[in-house]
């Protein structure tokens, strides 16, 4: 930068962004990104307003429709946004203020909502700012009102009363069209929205949530989600693919003046803990005080019961919390008047009072459930005892793995061809299916930043194996040693030797199975890698063809059909590419490894409960459930994006 530029810095260079302009200039500050995650965040913000009405006992129906012209419409039968003049500016309606000012809303203790998920007052106004058009419709007090905004939240005219309420209804309808100049893409993903809506329906017992997709080529059939059992149905849904330990699902709840809790729980024969927590309908993926209270009390209740029934002898140690929680599926949902979240992301709850309440209620209510259900309680204790024995065996296996791994300075696995860079931020680890493909990848890589680890065949399915057996598997030992950050509870992402872990498998059923096994391992045993967006699936192309004398690669059959539609006179044949091991190294480099040409699919975890379910379905023992899941979701490659 030149001295001239810096010396001309004066008062006129201080830019004041009015209204919603800052949102448009820095959208990532408000919705995280301008990619698919940010696009769908717009839907969540509008739907969350309807959910707040449901939590207030004022809404029984939420309807979401993806329109044929690319818009999204959200309807509820709540009270409707207030339409009277706002005290701060009597020339504007309260509805206009809510849609155009960031720090405006009914969730700041004014009495509009006792509990709510939208606490920062930036929800629907941000949606307005990032839309090319938004239409607001309100049915309230027997009247129908409308107001339209264009070009990032500019009102076309003040709120207008257009007659009586439609069909005598009440509520709010928000229809918006995302601005393509802001977002990388404006194509909504139906499965992503349905998954989120299903969780909302589970958490709001008896509220009917509907979805419809009116876009060309999509199934327009209504999806209706309503669960009269609430979170009991949620636990049943999550536990179905996991081989439940027993049929019964425990449930208890309690209410105090400014907070309430409800918990549903069961156990399965698997080896992973699945406690999913929510505060005011928001997924607290990092847990928090409500989860801490549940875990502490659960450990106390099970040990007390086991001692009282002589299932643990005097000489036996108490069962550890992790052993008791092996195979648990539980939902803990709390509602608070003033929730304290850690950070803007709202992923960890910090209220001390709710920890005390959850712990107290769990000690009382779960102890009662154990006494009333002795057969189920006995099964839980026996499973925990077996888990404790396996944990002792796992400790020995972990010590052996540690001694063999780079964590103790004993070197890296022999089949790893490492990169020369020691900077994890620029280093990539390709996990390659088979020694033949591994040899080709070694020749086709960038030796400075790309490391190659070939694995032989299909690794152990960690969904169906305890950690002691998992740590005895040679391929998994090599993975742990190569990444160098430990495994399971001891995993430390700061020690990871690579910040990109790329799964490179053939584009065929066997390759898909290997990819899913690896993704399950990373999600279950190195989950921070997935949460930080460091795990990728390479997407080698299926076809090649010539355009003139230049070879072009095509990723899959869908892209081949799109290619033909755009070039109806293309006469050159399409060659189906061979497996990775049969590719020339330069072809593998150009199609799959070189940064300027390759296509990578980042693996993400948006909702832990969804990821947990997908892992269990794909890698569990229920073959029919897995077959049906794959058939229904084949077009979405859903198990790669969890």
N, C-alpha and C positions, 0 to 999 in steps of 0.2 A: 504494500500500500504506500502511496506517495505521501510526502510531507504536506503537499498542497491540499490533499483530501482531508487530512486530519486537522489542519490549521483552519479550515473553513467551517468548523463545527460551531454553530450558533443557535440561538433560541428557535429559529425557524425550523431547525432540524428535529426538534422535539415534536413528534407526531402524536396527536390525541385521537385515539380510535373511538368513534361514537357507537353507542348501542351494541349491535352484534358484530361489528366489523372485526373485532379482535378474534372472535370465534372463527371467522372465515380465513383470517390470516394465519392463525395458529390452531387449526382444528385438532391436532394431536394432543394439545393440552386438555381438551375436553372429552374426546372420545377415544384416545389412545393411538389411533392410526387412521389413515385414509384408505386402508386395505379392506378386505372382507370383514374383519373384526369390527372396525369402526363403522362400516356401513350398517351392520346388524345392530350396533349399539344404538342407532337411531330408533330402531323398532323397540328395543328394550326400554328406552327412556319413555316412549309414549305408553307402552303397555304397563310400565311400573306405576304411572299415574292412575291407571284403572285398577291396578292391584291395591294401591293405597285406599281407594274407595271400597274395595272388597274387604280389606282389613278393618275399615271403619264400620263395617256392617251395612254399607249403603249400595253395594253392587252385587248382583247375582250372575251376571253374564259379561264376558269379554269376547269380542269377535274380531279376528284378524284376517284380512283378505289381501292377497297379492294381486294387484290389478293387471289387466292385459297391457296397459300402457306403461308399466314399470313403476307405478305408484304402490303405496301401502296404506290401507285404511284400517284404523283401529276404532271400534265402537264399544262403549260400555253403557250400562243402565244405572250409572251412579247419579249423584246429585246435579252434575253439570257444573262447569266452571262458572263462578259468579259473573253476572253480566252488568251489574250496577256500576256507576262511576267509582273510580278508585280515589280514596281520600288524598293521595299524593298528587294527583292530577285529575280533577273532575272532568276534564275534557276527554279523558280516555276511560274506556271500560276496564274493569278488573281483568277481563279476559285478554284484552290487548296488552295490558301491562305484563301479564303472565307469559305471553308469547313473545314479547320483545325486550324484556329486561332480565338480565342474568340473575340478579339477586332478588327475584320476586317469586313468591309462592306461598302456599298455605301451610307450610311445614316448619315454621320457625316459632312454634309455641303460641300462635294466635288463637288456637282453639279449633282450627279447621280439621286437624288430625291429631288423635291421641298417639298413634304409632304410624310410621311411614317408612318407606325405603328410600325415597328421594329426599335427602337431607340437605343437599347443597344448593337447591333452588336454581339449577342450571339446566334441568332436563329438557322440557319441551321447547324452551327458547333456543337451545342449542340445535335441536332438530329443525326448527324454523330457519335458523341462520345458515344451515348447511343444505337447505332444500331450494330447488329452483322454483317450487311452488308449494304452498300449504293451504289447505282449506279446513277451516274450523267451523264445526256445526255444534250448536248447543240447544238442547231441549230442556227447558227449566221453567217451573211455575206455569206450565201450560202453554208456553210460547216457544217458537222456533227462531233461533238466531244464527246468522252466518257472518263470517269474515274471511277474506282471502289475503294471502301474503305471497309476494313474488320476489324473485332475485335475491334470495338470502334474507328474508324476513321483513321486506318493505310492505306495509299495509296498502292494499289497493283502495280501501275505503274504511271508515269506522264500522264497528259492529252494527249490524242491521237486524231489526226484528222483522221477520218475513211472514208472520202469521201464527196460527196455532201450532202447538207441538205435533210432530209427525205421529199419527196413530196414537195420540195421547201418551206417548212415551216420555221418558226423561233420560238424561245422560249426555255424554260428550262423544263426538265423532271427530277424529283427526285423520285427515288424508294428506299424505306428503309424497313428493317426488324428489329423491335425492339429486343433488346438483352434480352432473357428470364432470364439471370443471374442478370439483373438489376431490372426488373419489376416483381411485384407480379403476374401479368397475362399479356398476350400479345394478348388478344382477343379484337379487336376493336368493338365498339357498333355503328351499322349503324345509329340508330335514333339520337344518340348524334351528329354525324358528319353532318347528313342532316340538323338538326336544326341550327347548326352553319353556314353551307353553305347557308341556306336560308336567314339568317340575312345579310351575305356578299352580296348576290344577291340584297337584298332590298337596301342596302347602296350604291351600285355601279350600278346605273341605266344603263340598257342596256347590262351589262356584262352577258354572259351566263355561268352559273355554273352547271356542270354535276356531277352526282354521279352514281357509279355502284358497286355492291357487287358480286364478283365472287366466294365467298366461298361456300363450299358444303352445300346444304340445304337452301341457301339464295335465295331471289328473285333477279335474275341478271338484271331485267329491269332497263333501264336508268331513273334516276330522273333528269329532266332538269328544272333548276330554272333561270328565266329571267324576270325582272320586268321593263318594259319601263316607268312605273310611279314612280319608285324608292321608296322614303319614303312615298309618297302618298299611294302607294299600301301596304306599311308596316302598316300604320295606319288603312287602310281598313281591312287588315287581322286581326289585333289585336282587332279591334272594332266589328267585325262580331258576335262573341258569346255574346256580351254585350248589345244588344238592343240599337242601336244608337239613339241618340236624334233627329238626322236629317241625311239625306243622304250625304250632301255635306261634303267634306274634304278640309279644308283650307290649303294653301301652300304659302310660300314666301321664297325668297333667296336673298343673296347679296354677292358681292365679293369686297375685298380690295386687296392691293398689296401683302400682305403675309398671308392673312387669308380669309376664306369664311364661310358662314353659310347657312344652309337650314333648314326650320322648316315645319312640316306637323302636323295638329291637327284636332281633332273632339271631340265631347262629347257623352256620353251614359247615360242611365237612372240609372246606378249603382252609388255607393257611394265611390269609391276609385279612387285615383289619379294615373295615369300611364304615367309619363313623363320619357321616356327612352332616354338617351343621349349617344352620341358617339363623339370621337375625333380622326381624322385620321383613322376611321374604328374600333377603339378600344372601347369596351363598358365601359363607365365610370359609373360604378354602384353606386358609391358614389356621382355622380353629379359633381359639381364644378362651376367654374365661368360662363360657358355657360348656365348652368341650372339656376343659380342665376339671370342672366340677363333676361332670359325668364320669370321667375316667377314674378320678380319685375315689368316688363313692362306689363305683362298680367293683374296684379292687377290694374295698373294705367289705362289701356285701358278700361277695363270693367266698372270700377267706373265712369270714364269720360263719357262713352257712356250712362250708366244708368241715370246719372244726366241730360245729354243733352236731353234725350228722356222722362224725367219725370217718369222713372220707379223707381227711388228713390226720396223720398220727402226730403225737407230741414231738417225735424226733424229726418230722418233716418241716422243711422251711415253708414259709408262706408262699403262695403262688404269686408270681410277678404279674404286674398289670398287663404286660405284653403277651404273656401266656394265656391269661384270661380272655383277652380281646382277640385271640387268634380265631378267625372265622366269624367274627361278629359283623352283622349288618345293622346299623342303627341310624336313626334320624333324630337329631335334637334341634328343635325349632323354638326360638324364643322371640318374644315381642316386648319391646321396651319403649317408654316414652322418650327417653333421652339416650339413645345408644351412642357409645363412644367407640368409633372405629379407628384403627391405626392406619393413617394415611388415606389419601383420596380414593384409593382402590377399594376400600371397605372390605378387605379380605380377612381381617382379624378383629375380633371383638375384645374390648378392654374393660367393660364394666365389672367392677369387683362385686357389686351386689348380686349380679346374676350368677356368679360362681357359687356364692354362698347358698342361694336359693336352689340351684340345680343339685348341688351336693346334698343338701338337707332333704329335698324331695326324693332324690334317688335312693338315699339311705333308707327312707321310710317305705316308699312305694315298691321299689325293686325287691326289697327284703320280703314284703308281703307276697309279691308274685312268686318268688322262689318257694315260699312255704305252701302256696296254693297249687304249685305245679312241680311236685317233687321229682317226677320222672324226667322232665325237661331240665330241671336244675341239676340233677345228677349227671345228665349227659354233658352239660356245660362244664361241670367240675372235672369229669373224667377226661374230657378233651383238653382242658387246661393242664392237667397232670401229664398227659402225653406230650403236650407242647413244651412243658418244662424239661422233660427228658430229652426231647429233640433239640432244645436250645443248648443243653450241655454238650450234646454231640456236635452241634453246629459250631460251638465255641472252639472245639478241637479242630474241626475242618477249617474254620476261619483262620485259626492260628497257622495251620499248615499252608493255607493259601497265601497268607501274609508273608510267611517265610519264603515262599516261592516267587513272590511278586516284587515289583520295583519299589513298593512301599518300604521294604526293609533293605533296599540296596542290593538285592540278589539278582538284578538284571531283568530285562524284558523278555517276553516269550520268544522262543527261537524263530517262530514263523512270521513274526512281525518284521516288515521292512519299514523302518522308521524314516521320517523326514529329517532333514538337517537342521531346520529351524527349531529353536527351543522356546519360541514365543507361542503360547497356547492360542492367542487371539488370531494368529494367521495359520495355525496348523489344523489339518483335516485328517481324520482317520476314516479310511474306506474299509468297511467290513464286507469282504467279497466272498461270494458263494463258490467254493471249490478251489483246489490248487491250480488248475489250469487257467481259470479266470484270474486268479491271483497273479500268476506269472504274466499274463497279458496286461493286467492293470499296473504292475510294477514298471513295465516298459512304457506304458502310456501316461504315466503320472508326471507331475511336476515334483522332482525329488526334494526341492527345498521345502515345500509346504504340505505335501501329500504323503501320508503313511498308508501302508496296505497291510491288512490282517486277513488272510484267508481262513475261512472256517470250513470244516469238513461236514457236509450234510446238514441235517436239521439238529439244532441245539435242543437241549432238554426243555420241555414245556414247564416253565416255572410256575404256571398257574396251578399245576397239580402236583407239586413237589415241595416238601419242606426245605428249608435253607441248608440243612446238613447234606441232603442228597444233591442239591443244586451246586454246592461248593465242591463236591467231588467230581463234577463233570469237567473234563479237560478243556472243552471249547469255552465254557463259561470262565474257567480259571484264566485262560488266555485273554478273554475280553477284560476281565477285572484288572489283570496285570498291565495290559496295554494302556488302558485309560488312566490307571494309577491313582484313583480317588477313593478306593475302598468300595464297599457294597452294603446295601441295606441301611440299617440305622447308623452305621459308621461312615456312610458315604459323605465325602466332603468335596463339594463342587470346586472349591478353590484350588484343589490339587489336581484337577483334571488336566491332562497333558494336551488335550485337543478341545477346541471350542466348536468344532463341527464334527459330529459323528454321522457318517453317511453310509446307509445300508445299500449295497449294490448287489441286487439279485436279478435273476432272469425274469422277463415279463411273461411268465407262464404260471400255472397253478402251483408247481413246486416252489418256484421263486416267491410267490405270494405267501405261501405257508411259512417259508423261512423268514420272510420279512415280518410277518405277524408274530412269530415266535420271538424274534429279536425285539420288536416293539413292546411286547408283553414284558420281557425281561427288563428293558429300560424303564417302563412305567412302574413296575413293581419294585425293582431293586436299585434303580438310579434315577428316581423320579425327578430330582432337581434338574437333570439334563433336559428332560422334556419340558418342564415348567419354564426354563430359561430359553427355550427355542433353539437348543443346540443339537437336536436329533433330526435327521433328514432321511428321506427315501429318494435315491436316485431314480430317474425315470428313463431307462434306455429305450430308444425308439423300436417300434415293431417293424417298420417298413422303410424302404428307400426307393427313390425313383429319380429319373433324370429330367431336368428342365434344360433343354439344350444339351450342353456338355457338362453341366454342373449337377452333382449328386445332391439331392435333398432328402432329409430324413423326416419321417412322420411318426409321431409318438404312439398313436393307437388307431383303432378302426374308426372312431368318431372323427378324428382329425383327417383320416383318409377320405371319408365321405365329404367333409367340409372342403378338402382340397379339390376333389372332383367337382363339387358344386360350383366352386369359383373358377375352375378351368375345365369346362365341359368338353373341350376339344383335345384334352391331354390323351395321347395315344401310347405313351411309354408304359411298360409293365411296372408293377409294384413288386419289389423283391422283399420277401419276409426275411428279416435279419436272423442270423443264427444266434445261439446262446452266447453269453459273454465270453466263455472259454474258447469259442470258435471265431470270435472277432479278431481282426488284425489289431495290433496295439494302437496304430494311428486312428483306426475307425472308432475304437473304444474311447480314445482321447477326445476326438472331435464330437462324438455323440453324447458322451456321458460324463467326462471328467474335466475337460477344459472349462474354466469359469465363463468364458465368453460365449460358449455354445450350449452348455448343459442345462437341463431342467431338473430342479430339485423341489421336492415337496416337503415343506416344514411340518413336523409333527407337533401338534399343539394340544393343550388340555384346557378347554374353556370351562367345562363343568366336570368336576372330579367324579360326581355320581354317574354321569354318562360314560366317561372313560372306564370307570370300574365295571359298569354293566357290559360294555363292548368287549373288554378283555375276558370277562367271565363267559360271555356267549361264544366268542370265537375260539377260546382255548379250553372250554369246559368239556364235560363228558356227554352233554345232551346233543347228539348228532342231529336230530330232527330240528331242534331249536336253531342250531348253527346253520343248517341248510336253508331254513326259512328266512333267517336273518340275511344271509348272503344274497338270496334271490331278491329280497325286497330292497336291498341297499346296494346292489351291484353297480348302479350308475353313479353312486356318490363317493366311491372309494372311502367310505366313512371310517373304516377301521384304521386308516392312515391318519385321519385328521381328528380321531376320537370325538 
